[in-house]
Amino acid sequence: MLTKNEKREKFIKLAEGRTQAALDAIRKIGNLSNKRAYEYDDADARKILKALREAVGDLERKFSSSDGSTNTFKL
């Protein structure tokens, strides 16, 4: 069984890595907004944004609070 300190260390390691990966993925999705490289319409963009908002909403409900966002996630 993990101690309280070990659980905390594990949480920090996983949270930082997973959050940074999510931020990187969101930036990559943002790159799709380049109309010179990609063809999309407003409906496509709205669908992407709605899916991301819903995912963030689910996350907020799981944690029961929101702290805002930063470029690099650190606990």
C-alpha positions as CSV (number, residue, x, y, z in Angstrom):
1,M,0.0,0.0,0.0
2,L,1.3,3.5,-0.9
3,T,1.9,6.0,1.9
4,K,0.2,9.4,1.8
5,N,3.5,11.0,0.6
6,E,4.0,8.4,-2.1
7,K,0.4,9.0,-3.3
8,R,1.1,12.7,-3.5
9,E,4.4,12.2,-5.4
10,K,2.6,9.9,-7.8
11,F,-0.2,12.4,-8.3
12,I,2.2,15.3,-9.0
13,K,4.2,13.3,-11.5
14,L,1.1,12.0,-13.4
15,A,-0.8,15.3,-13.2
16,E,2.1,17.4,-14.6
17,G,2.8,15.0,-17.4
18,R,-0.8,14.5,-18.4
19,T,-1.7,18.2,-18.1
20,Q,1.2,19.2,-20.2
21,A,0.3,16.6,-22.9
22,A,-3.3,18.0,-22.9
23,L,-2.0,21.6,-23.3
24,D,0.2,20.5,-26.2
25,A,-2.7,18.7,-27.9
26,I,-4.9,21.8,-27.5
27,R,-2.1,23.9,-29.1
28,K,-2.0,21.4,-32.0
29,I,-5.7,21.6,-32.5
30,G,-5.3,25.4,-32.6
31,N,-2.9,25.0,-35.5
32,L,-5.8,23.6,-37.5
33,S,-7.2,27.2,-37.6
34,N,-4.7,28.1,-40.4
35,K,-7.0,28.6,-43.4
36,R,-4.0,28.6,-45.8
37,A,-3.3,25.0,-44.8
38,Y,-6.7,23.6,-44.0
39,E,-10.3,23.9,-45.2
40,Y,-13.0,24.1,-42.5
41,D,-16.2,26.0,-41.8
42,D,-17.6,27.6,-38.7
43,A,-19.7,24.5,-37.9
44,D,-16.5,22.4,-37.7
45,A,-14.9,24.9,-35.4
46,R,-18.0,25.1,-33.2
47,K,-18.0,21.3,-32.9
48,I,-14.4,21.2,-31.8
49,L,-14.9,24.0,-29.3
50,K,-18.0,22.4,-27.9
51,A,-16.3,19.1,-27.4
52,L,-13.4,20.7,-25.6
53,R,-15.7,22.8,-23.4
54,E,-17.7,19.7,-22.4
55,A,-14.5,17.9,-21.6
56,V,-13.2,20.8,-19.4
57,G,-16.7,21.0,-17.7
58,D,-16.5,17.3,-16.9
59,L,-13.0,17.8,-15.5
60,E,-14.1,20.7,-13.3
61,R,-17.0,18.7,-11.9
62,K,-14.6,15.9,-11.0
63,F,-12.3,18.2,-9.1
64,S,-15.2,20.5,-7.9
65,S,-13.1,23.6,-8.6
66,S,-11.2,25.4,-11.4
67,D,-8.0,27.3,-11.0
68,G,-7.6,28.8,-14.5
69,S,-4.9,27.9,-17.0
70,T,-1.2,28.4,-17.5
71,N,1.2,27.7,-20.4
72,T,3.2,25.2,-18.3
73,F,1.4,23.2,-15.7
74,K,3.2,22.9,-12.3
75,L,1.8,21.9,-8.9
